[in-house]
Amino acid sequence: MIGRLNHVAIAVPDLEAAAATYRQVLGANVLPPQAEPDHGVTVVFIELPNTKIELLEPLGEASPIKAFLEKNPSGGIHHVCYEVDDILAARDHLKSTGARVLGTGEPKIGAHGKPVLFLHPKDFNGTLVELEQA
C-alpha cells in the first residue's frame, strides 16, 4: 500500500537558523519558507536526490509543533511521510485493520497541495506517520 518515502519532518525552534545550517553547512538546496495555517506550521523543504527533509516551525499558539518543542526544546524528528496512490482507499484499509487516523479522518490539503492524513504514533511503533496522495 505505501509507496516511496516522501519526506522526513523535523520540528525546529528556529526555522531560519535550521534552514541556514542545511544550506551553509550541508550545501543543500533549501526552498523558501511557506506558511501552512491549516496545519499550524511554517515549513521549509530541503530537496535531496531521493527524498525531502521538511523543517517545521510553529505557526500560532495552537500549533501541534509547539507542544512537541516544549517536550523537545532543541527540536527533533516529528514524522515520516509516505506516498499512497489513493488516500481514501488507504484510509479505509487502515481503519479496517484497527489503525487510528487522527482528526476527523478526512484528508486535508498538505504543503505540496495534495491530500494528507496522519496516523496515530501508538499504532506505528511510536512514529507519527503522514500519508500523502501521490
C-alpha positions in Angstrom: 0.0 0.0 0.0 2.6 2.6 0.9 4.9 3.9 -1.8 8.1 5.9 -1.6 9.3 7.9 1.3 8.1 11.5 0.5 9.9 13.3 3.4 11.1 13.2 7.0 9.8 16.1 9.1 12.0 17.8 11.7 10.4 20.2 14.2 12.8 23.1 14.9 12.6 26.1 17.3 14.2 28.5 14.8 13.3 27.8 11.1 15.7 30.4 9.7 18.7 29.0 11.7 17.8 25.4 10.8 17.5 26.3 7.1 20.8 28.1 7.2 22.5 25.1 8.6 21.3 22.9 5.8 22.2 25.5 3.2 25.6 26.6 4.5 26.9 23.5 6.3 25.5 20.7 4.2 25.2 22.6 0.9 21.6 21.5 0.5 19.0 23.1 -1.8 16.7 24.8 0.6 13.4 26.1 -0.7 11.7 29.3 0.7 9.5 29.1 3.8 5.8 28.6 3.3 3.1 29.2 5.9 0.6 26.3 6.3 -2.1 27.9 8.6 -4.4 24.8 8.3 -1.7 22.7 9.9 -0.4 25.4 12.3 3.2 25.3 10.9 5.6 27.2 8.7 7.6 24.8 6.6 10.9 24.7 4.6 11.6 21.9 2.3 15.1 20.7 1.7 15.4 18.8 -1.6 17.6 15.7 -1.7 18.2 13.5 -4.7 15.9 10.7 -3.3 13.5 12.5 -0.9 13.0 15.7 1.1 13.5 16.9 4.6 10.7 19.1 5.9 11.6 21.6 8.7 8.6 22.6 10.8 8.2 25.7 13.0 5.1 26.5 15.0 2.6 29.0 13.4 0.3 30.4 16.1 -0.4 29.4 19.7 -2.5 26.3 18.7 0.3 24.7 16.6 0.8 21.0 17.3 4.5 21.6 16.8 4.5 24.0 19.8 3.7 21.1 22.2 6.3 18.9 20.5 9.0 21.6 21.0 8.0 22.1 24.7 8.9 18.5 25.2 11.9 18.6 22.9 13.3 22.2 23.1 16.1 21.5 20.6 13.7 20.0 18.1 13.8 16.5 16.6 12.2 14.2 14.1 8.4 14.8 14.2 7.0 12.4 11.5 7.7 10.5 8.3 5.6 10.8 5.2 4.9 8.0 2.8 3.1 8.3 -0.5 0.0 6.3 -1.4 -1.8 6.1 -4.7 -5.3 6.6 -3.3 -5.6 8.2 0.1 -9.2 7.3 0.7 -8.6 3.7 -0.1 -5.5 3.7 2.2 -7.6 5.3 5.0 -10.4 2.8 4.6 -7.9 -0.1 4.6 -6.1 1.2 7.7 -9.3 1.7 9.6 -10.4 -1.9 8.8 -7.2 -3.1 10.4 -7.8 -1.1 13.5 -5.2 1.6 12.8 -6.2 5.1 14.1 -6.4 8.0 11.7 -6.0 11.3 13.5 -8.5 14.2 13.3 -11.8 13.7 11.5 -10.4 11.0 9.2 -11.0 13.3 6.2 -7.9 14.3 4.3 -6.6 17.9 4.5 -4.5 19.6 1.8 -0.8 19.4 2.8 2.2 21.6 1.9 2.5 20.0 -1.5 -1.1 20.8 -2.4 -2.1 17.1 -2.1 -4.4 15.3 0.3 -2.8 14.1 3.5 -3.7 12.1 6.6 -1.9 11.4 9.9 -1.8 8.1 11.7 -1.6 7.6 15.4 2.0 7.0 16.6 0.9 4.3 19.0 -0.1 2.2 16.1 3.3 2.6 14.3 6.0 1.9 16.8 5.9 5.4 18.3 6.2 7.2 15.0 3.7 9.7 13.7 3.0 8.7 10.1 1.7 11.1 7.4 0.3 9.7 4.2 0.2 11.9 1.1 -1.6 11.0 -2.1 0.9 10.7 -4.9 
